[in-house]
Every structure is written in structure tokens, then in C-alpha cells.
Amino acid sequence: MPDPAPPPPRVRTWPDPVLRVPAGPPPPPGPELHRLLDTVWRACRVHGGAGLAAPQVGVPVRVAVVDAAAVDGGRGPIELVDPRIVRTWGRQRRPEGCLSLPGLEAAVTRPRRVEVHARDRHGRPVVVRGEGLLARVLCHELDHLDGVLLLDRLPRWRRRLARWRLRRALAAAAAHSPRGRPALGSSV
């Protein structure tokens, strides 16, 4: 009889300290990096995210994935190893959510277009240009790699209100969860 599939990776939720740590360098191309990317993809898909960064599954390294097919319908999956934003154009303000901030949705300002340079799982250079929702998702996931949360993009009074709501939602979810962990919320 085959081994049962392991449980899906848990997405870390606020106020987990790993979400605030600036991510370190990723592992070199090879089995360790491939396993990490596969784990991040699995968590992203199981929890319904548009993208996910490695710190959100408890691994503080500069690795993120974006389900571009779900975001803009025309591209395949995007894997970003050690990414950085090199150019931005314009501005857009739209609501966002985050798997690490269950139930929170807030309007934030992001660039309208971005250009990201990174490497893929094999160490080859990757250039991703995104516009609209894809640009938002790329910026959101790269924020996670810098220890920046959606909360940090809000004005102070909205941030305090959002923290209060998050504490209440997490406490309520933990009270109803058989394992004491909150149910996960929306994504970008």
C-alpha cells in the first residue's frame, strides 16, 4: 500500500515572527531548492493563493512563487529565486488580501507595472514583467521576502484596527479548530 500523502504545508499567520524576518539567501540550485519550491507551490495551491513566499511556510529565504495563470490567464507558473524589483511604472490602488492575514482585505497603493529579475530553480536568469494584478501579486510576494506585511502598507489608524480584527478572528478560528490553529483566509 502506498504511503499516504503528507499533510499540506501550513501557511504561517500573523503574528508569527518568521513573517517579520528579512529573508536570507536561497539554497543553490539542486534538490534542496527544488523541494522548497515544490513545498511553496503545494501550499499555494492547497490554500488557494495567487502567490506565496517561502517565509509564509516558515522558511525565511528569498524564494517566491506566483500562479500567473490564475492572475492574468496567459502565463504559466512563475518561480522566483532571489528576486528583486528593478523597475516600476505608475500607480494603482486596489484591495488585497493575504493568506498570512486571514480575513483582512485592504486597499493599498502599488506600482501599475513592474519588472522583476530573479533566477529559476535551475539557476538560470529570469525577467518577469507584470502589469495590473500580476504587478500587485509580484510586489506583495516580494514584500514578504523583506519582512513587510500588508498591514505595514496601511495608515496607522487602519493598521491598529486591522490588528484588532485579526486578533479577534484568529482567536475565534482557534476556538473552532480541532488543532487550535486558525482557518486560513483570502489571498491577494
C-alpha positions as CSV (number, residue, x, y, z in Angstrom):
1,M,0.0,0.0,0.0
2,P,1.5,3.4,-1.0
3,D,2.3,5.9,1.7
4,P,-0.4,8.5,2.3
5,A,0.3,12.0,1.0
6,P,1.8,14.3,3.7
7,P,-0.5,17.0,5.1
8,P,-0.4,20.3,3.2
9,P,2.2,22.7,4.4
10,R,0.8,25.1,7.0
11,V,0.8,28.8,6.0
12,R,2.1,30.9,8.9
13,T,-0.2,33.6,10.1
14,W,0.3,36.9,11.8
15,P,1.8,37.4,14.4
16,D,4.3,34.5,13.7
17,P,7.8,36.1,13.9
18,V,9.0,34.3,10.8
19,L,6.9,36.7,8.8
20,R,8.9,39.7,10.0
21,V,12.4,38.3,9.4
22,P,14.0,39.6,6.2
23,A,14.7,36.5,4.1
24,G,18.2,35.2,3.7
25,P,19.8,33.9,0.6
26,P,18.2,30.9,-1.1
27,P,19.9,27.5,-1.3
28,P,21.9,26.9,-4.5
29,P,20.1,25.1,-7.4
30,G,19.7,21.4,-6.6
31,P,17.4,19.1,-4.6
32,E,17.0,21.3,-1.5
33,L,15.8,24.3,-3.6
34,H,13.6,22.0,-5.7
35,R,12.0,20.6,-2.5
36,L,11.4,24.1,-1.2
37,L,9.8,25.3,-4.4
38,D,7.6,22.3,-4.5
39,T,6.5,22.8,-0.9
40,V,5.7,26.5,-1.5
41,W,3.8,25.6,-4.7
42,R,1.8,22.9,-2.8
43,A,0.9,25.3,0.0
44,C,-0.1,28.0,-2.6
45,R,-2.4,25.6,-4.5
46,V,-3.9,23.9,-1.4
47,H,-4.7,27.2,0.3
48,G,-5.9,29.0,-2.9
49,G,-3.3,31.7,-3.2
50,A,-2.3,33.7,-6.2
51,G,1.2,33.6,-4.9
52,L,3.2,32.6,-1.9
53,A,6.7,33.3,-0.4
54,A,8.9,30.8,1.4
55,P,8.6,32.7,4.8
56,Q,4.9,32.1,4.7
57,V,5.6,28.4,5.0
58,G,8.2,29.0,7.7
59,V,11.4,29.1,5.6
60,P,13.0,32.6,5.7
61,V,14.8,32.5,2.3
62,R,14.3,34.6,-0.8
63,V,12.0,32.3,-2.8
64,A,8.5,33.0,-4.0
65,V,6.0,31.6,-6.5
66,V,3.2,33.2,-8.5
67,D,0.3,31.4,-10.1
68,A,0.3,33.7,-13.1
69,A,-2.2,31.6,-15.0
70,A,-4.7,32.4,-12.2
71,V,-3.7,36.0,-12.2
72,D,-3.5,37.0,-15.8
73,G,-4.6,33.8,-17.7
74,G,-1.8,34.0,-20.2
75,R,1.3,32.7,-18.5
76,G,2.4,29.6,-16.7
77,P,3.6,29.4,-13.1
78,I,6.4,31.8,-12.1
79,E,9.2,30.7,-9.7
80,L,11.4,33.4,-8.3
81,V,14.7,32.6,-6.6
82,D,16.4,35.6,-5.1
83,P,14.1,38.1,-6.8
84,R,14.4,41.9,-6.9
85,I,12.3,44.6,-8.4
86,V,14.4,46.6,-10.8
87,R,11.8,49.0,-12.4
88,T,8.3,50.2,-11.6
89,W,5.9,52.4,-13.6
90,G,2.7,54.2,-12.5
91,R,0.5,53.6,-9.5
92,Q,-2.7,51.6,-8.8
93,R,-4.8,51.3,-5.6
94,R,-6.9,48.2,-5.2
95,P,-7.9,45.8,-2.3
96,E,-5.6,43.0,-1.4
97,G,-5.8,40.1,1.0
98,C,-3.1,37.7,2.3
99,L,-3.1,34.1,3.4
100,S,-1.0,35.1,6.4
101,L,-3.6,37.7,7.4
102,P,-6.8,35.7,7.4
103,G,-9.9,37.7,6.7
104,L,-8.1,41.0,6.2
105,E,-8.7,42.9,2.9
106,A,-7.4,46.4,2.5
107,A,-6.8,48.8,-0.4
108,V,-3.1,49.6,-0.9
109,T,-1.2,51.5,-3.5
110,R,1.2,49.5,-5.6
111,P,3.1,50.1,-8.9
112,R,0.9,49.6,-12.0
113,R,3.8,47.8,-13.8
114,V,6.9,46.1,-12.5
115,E,10.0,44.4,-13.8
116,V,11.5,41.7,-11.6
117,H,14.8,40.0,-12.1
118,A,15.4,36.6,-10.4
119,R,16.7,33.1,-11.1
120,D,14.7,29.9,-11.7
121,R,15.0,26.6,-9.9
122,H,18.0,25.7,-12.2
123,G,19.9,28.9,-11.6
124,R,19.0,30.5,-15.0
125,P,18.2,34.2,-15.1
126,V,14.5,35.1,-15.2
127,V,12.9,38.5,-16.1
128,V,9.3,38.9,-15.3
129,R,7.3,42.0,-16.4
130,G,3.9,42.3,-14.9
131,E,1.0,44.8,-15.1
132,G,-2.2,45.3,-13.1
133,L,-3.0,42.3,-10.8
134,L,0.2,40.5,-11.7
135,A,2.3,43.5,-10.7
136,R,0.4,43.6,-7.4
137,V,1.0,40.0,-6.7
138,L,4.7,40.3,-7.5
139,C,5.1,43.3,-5.2
140,H,3.1,41.6,-2.4
141,E,5.2,38.4,-2.5
142,L,8.5,40.3,-2.6
143,D,7.3,42.4,0.4
144,H,7.1,39.1,2.3
145,L,10.7,38.4,1.5
146,D,11.6,41.7,3.1
147,G,9.6,41.0,6.2
148,V,6.9,43.5,5.2
149,L,3.2,42.6,5.6
150,L,0.1,44.1,4.1
151,L,-0.5,45.7,7.5
152,D,2.6,47.8,7.0
153,R,1.1,49.4,3.9
154,L,-1.9,50.8,5.8
155,P,-2.2,54.1,7.6
156,R,-1.6,53.9,11.3
157,W,-5.2,54.0,12.4
158,R,-6.2,51.4,9.8
159,R,-3.3,49.2,10.9
160,R,-4.4,49.3,14.6
161,L,-8.0,48.5,13.6
162,A,-6.8,45.7,11.3
163,R,-4.6,44.2,14.1
164,W,-7.6,44.3,16.5
165,R,-9.8,42.5,13.9
166,L,-7.1,39.9,13.2
167,R,-6.6,39.1,16.9
168,R,-10.4,38.6,17.2
169,A,-10.6,36.5,14.0
170,L,-7.6,34.3,15.0
171,A,-9.0,33.8,18.5
172,A,-12.4,32.8,17.1
173,A,-10.8,30.5,14.5
174,A,-8.5,28.8,17.1
175,A,-11.6,28.2,19.3
176,H,-13.3,26.4,16.5
177,S,-10.3,24.5,15.1
178,P,-9.7,20.9,16.3
179,R,-5.9,21.6,16.5
180,G,-6.1,25.1,17.8
181,R,-4.9,26.6,14.5
182,P,-6.8,29.3,12.7
183,A,-8.6,28.6,9.4
184,L,-6.8,30.3,6.6
185,G,-8.3,33.4,4.8
186,S,-8.1,35.0,1.5
187,S,-5.2,35.6,-0.8
188,V,-4.1,38.6,-2.9
